[in-house]
Amino acid sequence: MTISGNVSEADWSVSTEVYEAAGGFDCRIRVSHRTPKGVFAHEFKHSRVFATEREAVLEGLREGMVWIELKRANTIHV
């Protein structure tokens, strides 16, 4: 069984899905937020493998939330 997580607010959301990987667990992170130009969505894989599913989902949510914060502050452009 794999676990997933989701955090959202009115104009953004972050979700993670954990899956088994060589040496532990990895996660796929999906971020989206509404902008004046429409909805922006991006999906990426975490850069490391974790020992437990719990660690993977929590780090994935943290990474996604940092990504949203940087995107909304116009620090990164994709």
PDB file of N, CA, C and O in Angstrom:
ATOM      1  N   MET A   1       0.842  -1.184   0.000  1.00  0.00           N
ATOM      2  CA  MET A   1       0.000   0.000   0.000  1.00  0.00           C
ATOM      3  C   MET A   1       0.881   1.240   0.000  1.00  0.00           C
ATOM      4  O   MET A   1       1.873   1.293   0.727  1.00  0.00           O
ATOM      5  N   THR A   2       0.538   2.217  -0.791  1.00  0.00           N
ATOM      6  CA  THR A   2       1.272   3.477  -0.813  1.00  0.00           C
ATOM      7  C   THR A   2       0.390   4.579  -0.255  1.00  0.00           C
ATOM      8  O   THR A   2      -0.836   4.474  -0.263  1.00  0.00           O
ATOM      9  N   ILE A   3       1.021   5.629   0.224  1.00  0.00           N
ATOM     10  CA  ILE A   3       0.259   6.733   0.785  1.00  0.00           C
ATOM     11  C   ILE A   3       0.418   7.969  -0.094  1.00  0.00           C
ATOM     12  O   ILE A   3       1.336   8.064  -0.908  1.00  0.00           O
ATOM     13  N   SER A   4      -0.494   8.903   0.093  1.00  0.00           N
ATOM     14  CA  SER A   4      -0.448  10.152  -0.643  1.00  0.00           C
ATOM     15  C   SER A   4      -0.834  11.273   0.304  1.00  0.00           C
ATOM     16  O   SER A   4      -1.357  11.027   1.391  1.00  0.00           O
ATOM     17  N   GLY A   5      -0.574  12.499  -0.111  1.00  0.00           N
ATOM     18  CA  GLY A   5      -0.920  13.646   0.716  1.00  0.00           C
ATOM     19  C   GLY A   5      -1.343  14.809  -0.146  1.00  0.00           C
ATOM     20  O   GLY A   5      -1.030  14.865  -1.335  1.00  0.00           O
ATOM     21  N   ASN A   6      -2.065  15.747   0.466  1.00  0.00           N
ATOM     22  CA  ASN A   6      -2.540  16.914  -0.256  1.00  0.00           C
ATOM     23  C   ASN A   6      -2.643  18.077   0.715  1.00  0.00           C
ATOM     24  O   ASN A   6      -3.131  17.930   1.836  1.00  0.00           O
ATOM     25  N   VAL A   7      -2.176  19.235   0.266  1.00  0.00           N
ATOM     26  CA  VAL A   7      -2.305  20.479   1.019  1.00  0.00           C
ATOM     27  C   VAL A   7      -2.798  21.514   0.019  1.00  0.00           C
ATOM     28  O   VAL A   7      -2.282  21.604  -1.095  1.00  0.00           O
ATOM     29  N   SER A   8      -3.802  22.299   0.421  1.00  0.00           N
ATOM     30  CA  SER A   8      -4.302  23.298  -0.522  1.00  0.00           C
ATOM     31  C   SER A   8      -4.846  24.517   0.210  1.00  0.00           C
ATOM     32  O   SER A   8      -5.144  24.485   1.404  1.00  0.00           O
ATOM     33  N   GLU A   9      -4.958  25.578  -0.554  1.00  0.00           N
ATOM     34  CA  GLU A   9      -5.562  26.813  -0.099  1.00  0.00           C
ATOM     35  C   GLU A   9      -6.432  27.296  -1.254  1.00  0.00           C
ATOM     36  O   GLU A   9      -6.582  26.580  -2.245  1.00  0.00           O
ATOM     37  N   ALA A  10      -6.990  28.454  -1.154  1.00  0.00           N
ATOM     38  CA  ALA A  10      -7.941  28.943  -2.154  1.00  0.00           C
ATOM     39  C   ALA A  10      -7.381  28.950  -3.574  1.00  0.00           C
ATOM     40  O   ALA A  10      -8.090  28.594  -4.515  1.00  0.00           O
ATOM     41  N   ASP A  11      -6.120  29.351  -3.743  1.00  0.00           N
ATOM     42  CA  ASP A  11      -5.601  29.481  -5.110  1.00  0.00           C
ATOM     43  C   ASP A  11      -4.420  28.583  -5.453  1.00  0.00           C
ATOM     44  O   ASP A  11      -3.813  28.757  -6.509  1.00  0.00           O
ATOM     45  N   TRP A  12      -4.076  27.631  -4.596  1.00  0.00           N
ATOM     46  CA  TRP A  12      -2.988  26.717  -4.903  1.00  0.00           C
ATOM     47  C   TRP A  12      -3.225  25.355  -4.260  1.00  0.00           C
ATOM     48  O   TRP A  12      -4.011  25.228  -3.321  1.00  0.00           O
ATOM     49  N   SER A  13      -2.536  24.341  -4.775  1.00  0.00           N
ATOM     50  CA  SER A  13      -2.589  23.012  -4.167  1.00  0.00           C
ATOM     51  C   SER A  13      -1.287  22.264  -4.431  1.00  0.00           C
ATOM     52  O   SER A  13      -0.616  22.477  -5.441  1.00  0.00           O
ATOM     53  N   VAL A  14      -0.955  21.391  -3.504  1.00  0.00           N
ATOM     54  CA  VAL A  14       0.205  20.517  -3.615  1.00  0.00           C
ATOM     55  C   VAL A  14      -0.272  19.115  -3.262  1.00  0.00           C
ATOM     56  O   VAL A  14      -0.927  18.918  -2.238  1.00  0.00           O
ATOM     57  N   SER A  15       0.053  18.148  -4.102  1.00  0.00           N
ATOM     58  CA  SER A  15      -0.276  16.766  -3.776  1.00  0.00           C
ATOM     59  C   SER A  15       0.934  15.888  -4.046  1.00  0.00           C
ATOM     60  O   SER A  15       1.746  16.183  -4.924  1.00  0.00           O
ATOM     61  N   THR A  16       1.047  14.814  -3.291  1.00  0.00           N
ATOM     62  CA  THR A  16       2.156  13.877  -3.459  1.00  0.00           C
ATOM     63  C   THR A  16       1.621  12.461  -3.514  1.00  0.00           C
ATOM     64  O   THR A  16       0.609  12.131  -2.897  1.00  0.00           O
ATOM     65  N   GLU A  17       2.312  11.648  -4.253  1.00  0.00           N
ATOM     66  CA  GLU A  17       1.997  10.228  -4.347  1.00  0.00           C
ATOM     67  C   GLU A  17       3.298   9.459  -4.174  1.00  0.00           C
ATOM     68  O   GLU A  17       4.258   9.680  -4.912  1.00  0.00           O
ATOM     69  N   VAL A  18       3.330   8.560  -3.202  1.00  0.00           N
ATOM     70  CA  VAL A  18       4.537   7.811  -2.870  1.00  0.00           C
ATOM     71  C   VAL A  18       4.513   6.470  -3.593  1.00  0.00           C
ATOM     72  O   VAL A  18       3.459   5.852  -3.743  1.00  0.00           O
ATOM     73  N   TYR A  19       5.679   6.030  -4.035  1.00  0.00           N
ATOM     74  CA  TYR A  19       5.795   4.714  -4.661  1.00  0.00           C
ATOM     75  C   TYR A  19       7.141   4.099  -4.291  1.00  0.00           C
ATOM     76  O   TYR A  19       8.090   4.804  -3.949  1.00  0.00           O
ATOM     77  N   GLU A  20       7.204   2.773  -4.366  1.00  0.00           N
ATOM     78  CA  GLU A  20       8.443   2.070  -4.045  1.00  0.00           C
ATOM     79  C   GLU A  20       9.500   2.359  -5.096  1.00  0.00           C
ATOM     80  O   GLU A  20       9.209   2.450  -6.289  1.00  0.00           O
ATOM     81  N   ALA A  21      10.725   2.499  -4.629  1.00  0.00           N
ATOM     82  CA  ALA A  21      11.869   2.728  -5.508  1.00  0.00           C
ATOM     83  C   ALA A  21      13.023   1.878  -4.988  1.00  0.00           C
ATOM     84  O   ALA A  21      12.963   1.364  -3.871  1.00  0.00           O
ATOM     85  N   ALA A  22      14.044   1.733  -5.774  1.00  0.00           N
ATOM     86  CA  ALA A  22      15.221   0.980  -5.334  1.00  0.00           C
ATOM     87  C   ALA A  22      15.776   1.619  -4.066  1.00  0.00           C
ATOM     88  O   ALA A  22      16.147   2.792  -4.080  1.00  0.00           O
ATOM     89  N   GLY A  23      15.838   0.877  -2.992  1.00  0.00           N
ATOM     90  CA  GLY A  23      16.383   1.378  -1.743  1.00  0.00           C
ATOM     91  C   GLY A  23      15.397   2.080  -0.834  1.00  0.00           C
ATOM     92  O   GLY A  23      15.804   2.595   0.207  1.00  0.00           O
ATOM     93  N   GLY A  24      14.112   2.127  -1.179  1.00  0.00           N
ATOM     94  CA  GLY A  24      13.138   2.776  -0.304  1.00  0.00           C
ATOM     95  C   GLY A  24      11.919   3.279  -1.043  1.00  0.00           C
ATOM     96  O   GLY A  24      11.285   2.539  -1.796  1.00  0.00           O
ATOM     97  N   PHE A  25      11.591   4.553  -0.823  1.00  0.00           N
ATOM     98  CA  PHE A  25      10.386   5.151  -1.388  1.00  0.00           C
ATOM     99  C   PHE A  25      10.706   6.511  -2.002  1.00  0.00           C
ATOM    100  O   PHE A  25      11.529   7.268  -1.486  1.00  0.00           O
ATOM    101  N   ASP A  26      10.052   6.794  -3.090  1.00  0.00           N
ATOM    102  CA  ASP A  26      10.189   8.077  -3.773  1.00  0.00           C
ATOM    103  C   ASP A  26       8.797   8.684  -3.895  1.00  0.00           C
ATOM    104  O   ASP A  26       7.808   8.017  -3.592  1.00  0.00           O
ATOM    105  N   CYS A  27       8.704   9.912  -4.325  1.00  0.00           N
ATOM    106  CA  CYS A  27       7.378  10.507  -4.480  1.00  0.00           C
ATOM    107  C   CYS A  27       7.315  11.417  -5.697  1.00  0.00           C
ATOM    108  O   CYS A  27       8.301  12.035  -6.100  1.00  0.00           O
ATOM    109  N   ARG A  28       6.143  11.473  -6.251  1.00  0.00           N
ATOM    110  CA  ARG A  28       5.815  12.372  -7.353  1.00  0.00           C
ATOM    111  C   ARG A  28       5.036  13.532  -6.745  1.00  0.00           C
ATOM    112  O   ARG A  28       4.117  13.323  -5.954  1.00  0.00           O
ATOM    113  N   ILE A  29       5.404  14.739  -7.112  1.00  0.00           N
ATOM    114  CA  ILE A  29       4.820  15.953  -6.547  1.00  0.00           C
ATOM    115  C   ILE A  29       4.076  16.690  -7.654  1.00  0.00           C
ATOM    116  O   ILE A  29       4.607  16.884  -8.747  1.00  0.00           O
ATOM    117  N   ARG A  30       2.850  17.096  -7.364  1.00  0.00           N
ATOM    118  CA  ARG A  30       2.050  17.877  -8.307  1.00  0.00           C
ATOM    119  C   ARG A  30       1.685  19.199  -7.640  1.00  0.00           C
ATOM    120  O   ARG A  30       1.160  19.222  -6.527  1.00  0.00           O
ATOM    121  N   VAL A  31       1.968  20.293  -8.333  1.00  0.00           N
ATOM    122  CA  VAL A  31       1.632  21.611  -7.811  1.00  0.00           C
ATOM    123  C   VAL A  31       0.755  22.330  -8.833  1.00  0.00           C
ATOM    124  O   VAL A  31       0.900  22.132 -10.039  1.00  0.00           O
ATOM    125  N   SER A  32      -0.137  23.149  -8.347  1.00  0.00           N
ATOM    126  CA  SER A  32      -0.931  23.992  -9.236  1.00  0.00           C
ATOM    127  C   SER A  32      -1.351  25.247  -8.486  1.00  0.00           C
ATOM    128  O   SER A  32      -1.517  25.242  -7.266  1.00  0.00           O
ATOM    129  N   HIS A  33      -1.517  26.319  -9.247  1.00  0.00           N
ATOM    130  CA  HIS A  33      -2.058  27.545  -8.653  1.00  0.00           C
ATOM    131  C   HIS A  33      -2.687  28.389  -9.736  1.00  0.00           C
ATOM    132  O   HIS A  33      -2.311  28.341 -10.907  1.00  0.00           O
ATOM    133  N   ARG A  34      -3.659  29.161  -9.298  1.00  0.00           N
ATOM    134  CA  ARG A  34      -4.360  30.040 -10.221  1.00  0.00           C
ATOM    135  C   ARG A  34      -3.596  31.345 -10.356  1.00  0.00           C
ATOM    136  O   ARG A  34      -3.127  31.915  -9.371  1.00  0.00           O
ATOM    137  N   THR A  35      -3.480  31.803 -11.582  1.00  0.00           N
ATOM    138  CA  THR A  35      -2.838  33.081 -11.867  1.00  0.00           C
ATOM    139  C   THR A  35      -3.811  33.898 -12.712  1.00  0.00           C
ATOM    140  O   THR A  35      -4.806  33.355 -13.192  1.00  0.00           O
ATOM    141  N   PRO A  36      -3.551  35.172 -12.903  1.00  0.00           N
ATOM    142  CA  PRO A  36      -4.419  35.961 -13.785  1.00  0.00           C
ATOM    143  C   PRO A  36      -4.465  35.398 -15.211  1.00  0.00           C
ATOM    144  O   PRO A  36      -5.428  35.632 -15.941  1.00  0.00           O
ATOM    145  N   LYS A  37      -3.426  34.658 -15.603  1.00  0.00           N
ATOM    146  CA  LYS A  37      -3.366  34.069 -16.940  1.00  0.00           C
ATOM    147  C   LYS A  37      -4.021  32.689 -17.019  1.00  0.00           C
ATOM    148  O   LYS A  37      -4.093  32.104 -18.099  1.00  0.00           O
ATOM    149  N   GLY A  38      -4.494  32.165 -15.894  1.00  0.00           N
ATOM    150  CA  GLY A  38      -5.099  30.837 -15.861  1.00  0.00           C
ATOM    151  C   GLY A  38      -4.455  29.957 -14.812  1.00  0.00           C
ATOM    152  O   GLY A  38      -3.710  30.435 -13.957  1.00  0.00           O
ATOM    153  N   VAL A  39      -4.742  28.677 -14.882  1.00  0.00           N
ATOM    154  CA  VAL A  39      -4.204  27.733 -13.904  1.00  0.00           C
ATOM    155  C   VAL A  39      -2.858  27.211 -14.392  1.00  0.00           C
ATOM    156  O   VAL A  39      -2.729  26.747 -15.524  1.00  0.00           O
ATOM    157  N   PHE A  40      -1.866  27.294 -13.523  1.00  0.00           N
ATOM    158  CA  PHE A  40      -0.546  26.750 -13.808  1.00  0.00           C
ATOM    159  C   PHE A  40      -0.421  25.419 -13.082  1.00  0.00           C
ATOM    160  O   PHE A  40      -0.760  25.332 -11.902  1.00  0.00           O
ATOM    161  N   ALA A  41       0.054  24.389 -13.752  1.00  0.00           N
ATOM    162  CA  ALA A  41       0.253  23.085 -13.130  1.00  0.00           C
ATOM    163  C   ALA A  41       1.625  22.551 -13.515  1.00  0.00           C
ATOM    164  O   ALA A  41       2.094  22.751 -14.636  1.00  0.00           O
ATOM    165  N   HIS A  42       2.259  21.870 -12.566  1.00  0.00           N
ATOM    166  CA  HIS A  42       3.584  21.303 -12.804  1.00  0.00           C
ATOM    167  C   HIS A  42       3.696  20.012 -11.997  1.00  0.00           C
ATOM    168  O   HIS A  42       3.155  19.916 -10.895  1.00  0.00           O
ATOM    169  N   GLU A  43       4.391  19.031 -12.540  1.00  0.00           N
ATOM    170  CA  GLU A  43       4.588  17.746 -11.867  1.00  0.00           C
ATOM    171  C   GLU A  43       6.063  17.390 -11.933  1.00  0.00           C
ATOM    172  O   GLU A  43       6.702  17.559 -12.971  1.00  0.00           O
ATOM    173  N   PHE A  44       6.609  16.892 -10.815  1.00  0.00           N
ATOM    174  CA  PHE A  44       8.011  16.495 -10.797  1.00  0.00           C
ATOM    175  C   PHE A  44       8.239  15.419  -9.740  1.00  0.00           C
ATOM    176  O   PHE A  44       7.409  15.210  -8.855  1.00  0.00           O
ATOM    177  N   LYS A  45       9.366  14.751  -9.849  1.00  0.00           N
ATOM    178  CA  LYS A  45       9.746  13.691  -8.923  1.00  0.00           C
ATOM    179  C   LYS A  45      10.727  14.262  -7.914  1.00  0.00           C
ATOM    180  O   LYS A  45      11.558  15.101  -8.265  1.00  0.00           O
ATOM    181  N   HIS A  46      10.642  13.817  -6.659  1.00  0.00           N
ATOM    182  CA  HIS A  46      11.584  14.273  -5.645  1.00  0.00           C
ATOM    183  C   HIS A  46      12.977  13.793  -6.019  1.00  0.00           C
ATOM    184  O   HIS A  46      13.122  12.779  -6.702  1.00  0.00           O
ATOM    185  N   SER A  47      13.991  14.504  -5.583  1.00  0.00           N
ATOM    186  CA  SER A  47      15.364  14.210  -5.981  1.00  0.00           C
ATOM    187  C   SER A  47      16.034  13.100  -5.176  1.00  0.00           C
ATOM    188  O   SER A  47      17.158  12.710  -5.492  1.00  0.00           O
ATOM    189  N   ARG A  48      15.372  12.586  -4.147  1.00  0.00           N
ATOM    190  CA  ARG A  48      16.013  11.527  -3.368  1.00  0.00           C
ATOM    191  C   ARG A  48      15.039  10.438  -2.994  1.00  0.00           C
ATOM    192  O   ARG A  48      13.826  10.591  -3.136  1.00  0.00           O
ATOM    193  N   VAL A  49      15.585   9.334  -2.514  1.00  0.00           N
ATOM    194  CA  VAL A  49      14.799   8.181  -2.073  1.00  0.00           C
ATOM    195  C   VAL A  49      14.807   8.179  -0.550  1.00  0.00           C
ATOM    196  O   VAL A  49      15.831   8.472   0.068  1.00  0.00           O
ATOM    197  N   PHE A  50      13.657   7.847   0.062  1.00  0.00           N
ATOM    198  CA  PHE A  50      13.488   7.887   1.510  1.00  0.00           C
ATOM    199  C   PHE A  50      13.325   6.490   2.083  1.00  0.00           C
ATOM    200  O   PHE A  50      12.890   5.571   1.389  1.00  0.00           O
ATOM    201  N   ALA A  51      13.675   6.336   3.346  1.00  0.00           N
ATOM    202  CA  ALA A  51      13.593   5.039   4.003  1.00  0.00           C
ATOM    203  C   ALA A  51      12.153   4.599   4.250  1.00  0.00           C
ATOM    204  O   ALA A  51      11.856   3.405   4.212  1.00  0.00           O
ATOM    205  N   THR A  52      11.253   5.557   4.505  1.00  0.00           N
ATOM    206  CA  THR A  52       9.854   5.210   4.797  1.00  0.00           C
ATOM    207  C   THR A  52       8.904   6.011   3.920  1.00  0.00           C
ATOM    208  O   THR A  52       9.258   7.070   3.401  1.00  0.00           O
ATOM    209  N   GLU A  53       7.695   5.491   3.764  1.00  0.00           N
ATOM    210  CA  GLU A  53       6.659   6.196   3.017  1.00  0.00           C
ATOM    211  C   GLU A  53       6.327   7.531   3.685  1.00  0.00           C
ATOM    212  O   GLU A  53       6.122   8.540   3.010  1.00  0.00           O
ATOM    213  N   ARG A  54       6.276   7.523   5.007  1.00  0.00           N
ATOM    214  CA  ARG A  54       5.948   8.736   5.764  1.00  0.00           C
ATOM    215  C   ARG A  54       6.936   9.853   5.461  1.00  0.00           C
ATOM    216  O   ARG A  54       6.535  10.987   5.200  1.00  0.00           O
ATOM    217  N   GLU A  55       8.234   9.534   5.495  1.00  0.00           N
ATOM    218  CA  GLU A  55       9.248  10.539   5.180  1.00  0.00           C
ATOM    219  C   GLU A  55       9.075  11.062   3.754  1.00  0.00           C
ATOM    220  O   GLU A  55       9.196  12.263   3.510  1.00  0.00           O
ATOM    221  N   ALA A  56       8.792  10.161   2.817  1.00  0.00           N
ATOM    222  CA  ALA A  56       8.647  10.551   1.418  1.00  0.00           C
ATOM    223  C   ALA A  56       7.468  11.501   1.222  1.00  0.00           C
ATOM    224  O   ALA A  56       7.606  12.519   0.543  1.00  0.00           O
ATOM    225  N   VAL A  57       6.315  11.185   1.804  1.00  0.00           N
ATOM    226  CA  VAL A  57       5.145  12.042   1.599  1.00  0.00           C
ATOM    227  C   VAL A  57       5.325  13.399   2.277  1.00  0.00           C
ATOM    228  O   VAL A  57       4.940  14.421   1.708  1.00  0.00           O
ATOM    229  N   LEU A  58       5.896  13.431   3.469  1.00  0.00           N
ATOM    230  CA  LEU A  58       6.096  14.707   4.168  1.00  0.00           C
ATOM    231  C   LEU A  58       7.112  15.585   3.447  1.00  0.00           C
ATOM    232  O   LEU A  58       6.885  16.785   3.292  1.00  0.00           O
ATOM    233  N   GLU A  59       8.225  15.010   3.004  1.00  0.00           N
ATOM    234  CA  GLU A  59       9.221  15.790   2.275  1.00  0.00           C
ATOM    235  C   GLU A  59       8.683  16.249   0.927  1.00  0.00           C
ATOM    236  O   GLU A  59       9.005  17.345   0.467  1.00  0.00           O
ATOM    237  N   GLY A  60       7.863  15.412   0.290  1.00  0.00           N
ATOM    238  CA  GLY A  60       7.245  15.803  -0.973  1.00  0.00           C
ATOM    239  C   GLY A  60       6.322  16.995  -0.795  1.00  0.00           C
ATOM    240  O   GLY A  60       6.334  17.922  -1.605  1.00  0.00           O
ATOM    241  N   LEU A  61       5.523  16.974   0.264  1.00  0.00           N
ATOM    242  CA  LEU A  61       4.630  18.112   0.532  1.00  0.00           C
ATOM    243  C   LEU A  61       5.434  19.373   0.835  1.00  0.00           C
ATOM    244  O   LEU A  61       5.095  20.457   0.359  1.00  0.00           O
ATOM    245  N   ARG A  62       6.496  19.232   1.624  1.00  0.00           N
ATOM    246  CA  ARG A  62       7.350  20.393   1.927  1.00  0.00           C
ATOM    247  C   ARG A  62       7.968  20.960   0.649  1.00  0.00           C
ATOM    248  O   ARG A  62       7.950  22.170   0.424  1.00  0.00           O
ATOM    249  N   GLU A  63       8.513  20.077  -0.181  1.00  0.00           N
ATOM    250  CA  GLU A  63       9.141  20.514  -1.427  1.00  0.00           C
ATOM    251  C   GLU A  63       8.131  21.224  -2.328  1.00  0.00           C
ATOM    252  O   GLU A  63       8.440  22.259  -2.919  1.00  0.00           O
ATOM    253  N   GLY A  64       6.936  20.671  -2.428  1.00  0.00           N
ATOM    254  CA  GLY A  64       5.895  21.285  -3.240  1.00  0.00           C
ATOM    255  C   GLY A  64       5.480  22.645  -2.719  1.00  0.00           C
ATOM    256  O   GLY A  64       5.255  23.570  -3.500  1.00  0.00           O
ATOM    257  N   MET A  65       5.377  22.775  -1.403  1.00  0.00           N
ATOM    258  CA  MET A  65       4.983  24.056  -0.824  1.00  0.00           C
ATOM    259  C   MET A  65       6.068  25.116  -1.018  1.00  0.00           C
ATOM    260  O   MET A  65       5.754  26.284  -1.250  1.00  0.00           O
ATOM    261  N   VAL A  66       7.331  24.725  -0.927  1.00  0.00           N
ATOM    262  CA  VAL A  66       8.425  25.658  -1.210  1.00  0.00           C
ATOM    263  C   VAL A  66       8.361  26.084  -2.669  1.00  0.00           C
ATOM    264  O   VAL A  66       8.549  27.257  -2.989  1.00  0.00           O
ATOM    265  N   TRP A  67       8.095  25.130  -3.549  1.00  0.00           N
ATOM    266  CA  TRP A  67       7.991  25.421  -4.980  1.00  0.00           C
ATOM    267  C   TRP A  67       6.880  26.439  -5.232  1.00  0.00           C
ATOM    268  O   TRP A  67       7.079  27.406  -5.968  1.00  0.00           O
ATOM    269  N   ILE A  68       5.717  26.224  -4.627  1.00  0.00           N
ATOM    270  CA  ILE A  68       4.587  27.162  -4.773  1.00  0.00           C
ATOM    271  C   ILE A  68       4.977  28.544  -4.257  1.00  0.00           C
ATOM    272  O   ILE A  68       4.703  29.554  -4.906  1.00  0.00           O
ATOM    273  N   GLU A  69       5.610  28.588  -3.100  1.00  0.00           N
ATOM    274  CA  GLU A  69       6.014  29.873  -2.518  1.00  0.00           C
ATOM    275  C   GLU A  69       6.950  30.624  -3.475  1.00  0.00           C
ATOM    276  O   GLU A  69       6.775  31.822  -3.698  1.00  0.00           O
ATOM    277  N   LEU A  70       7.931  29.934  -4.033  1.00  0.00           N
ATOM    278  CA  LEU A  70       8.863  30.570  -4.959  1.00  0.00           C
ATOM    279  C   LEU A  70       8.166  30.998  -6.256  1.00  0.00           C
ATOM    280  O   LEU A  70       8.459  32.068  -6.790  1.00  0.00           O
ATOM    281  N   LYS A  71       7.270  30.188  -6.753  1.00  0.00           N
ATOM    282  CA  LYS A  71       6.553  30.514  -7.986  1.00  0.00           C
ATOM    283  C   LYS A  71       5.646  31.726  -7.781  1.00  0.00           C
ATOM    284  O   LYS A  71       5.612  32.625  -8.620  1.00  0.00           O
ATOM    285  N   ARG A  72       4.917  31.751  -6.672  1.00  0.00           N
ATOM    286  CA  ARG A  72       4.012  32.866  -6.411  1.00  0.00           C
ATOM    287  C   ARG A  72       4.768  34.168  -6.169  1.00  0.00           C
ATOM    288  O   ARG A  72       4.240  35.247  -6.437  1.00  0.00           O
ATOM    289  N   ALA A  73       5.999  34.078  -5.665  1.00  0.00           N
ATOM    290  CA  ALA A  73       6.823  35.260  -5.433  1.00  0.00           C
ATOM    291  C   ALA A  73       7.580  35.683  -6.696  1.00  0.00           C
ATOM    292  O   ALA A  73       8.393  36.606  -6.660  1.00  0.00           O
ATOM    293  N   ASN A  74       7.304  34.999  -7.813  1.00  0.00           N
ATOM    294  CA  ASN A  74       7.973  35.261  -9.085  1.00  0.00           C
ATOM    295  C   ASN A  74       9.486  35.082  -8.996  1.00  0.00           C
ATOM    296  O   ASN A  74      10.240  35.740  -9.713  1.00  0.00           O
ATOM    297  N   THR A  75       9.922  34.190  -8.114  1.00  0.00           N
ATOM    298  CA  THR A  75      11.349  33.881  -7.982  1.00  0.00           C
ATOM    299  C   THR A  75      11.781  32.897  -9.061  1.00  0.00           C
ATOM    300  O   THR A  75      12.901  32.978  -9.566  1.00  0.00           O
ATOM    301  N   ILE A  76      10.892  31.962  -9.417  1.00  0.00           N
ATOM    302  CA  ILE A  76      11.183  31.013 -10.485  1.00  0.00           C
ATOM    303  C   ILE A  76      10.149  31.169 -11.585  1.00  0.00           C
ATOM    304  O   ILE A  76       9.008  31.557 -11.334  1.00  0.00           O
ATOM    305  N   HIS A  77      10.554  30.867 -12.786  1.00  0.00           N
ATOM    306  CA  HIS A  77       9.666  30.966 -13.942  1.00  0.00           C
ATOM    307  C   HIS A  77       9.775  29.682 -14.741  1.00  0.00           C
ATOM    308  O   HIS A  77      10.857  29.305 -15.190  1.00  0.00           O
ATOM    309  N   VAL A  78       8.652  29.021 -14.911  1.00  0.00           N
ATOM    310  CA  VAL A  78       8.608  27.776 -15.697  1.00  0.00           C
ATOM    311  C   VAL A  78       7.595  27.932 -16.793  1.00  0.00           C
ATOM    312  O   VAL A  78       7.389  27.007 -17.580  1.00  0.00           O
TER     313      VAL A  78
END
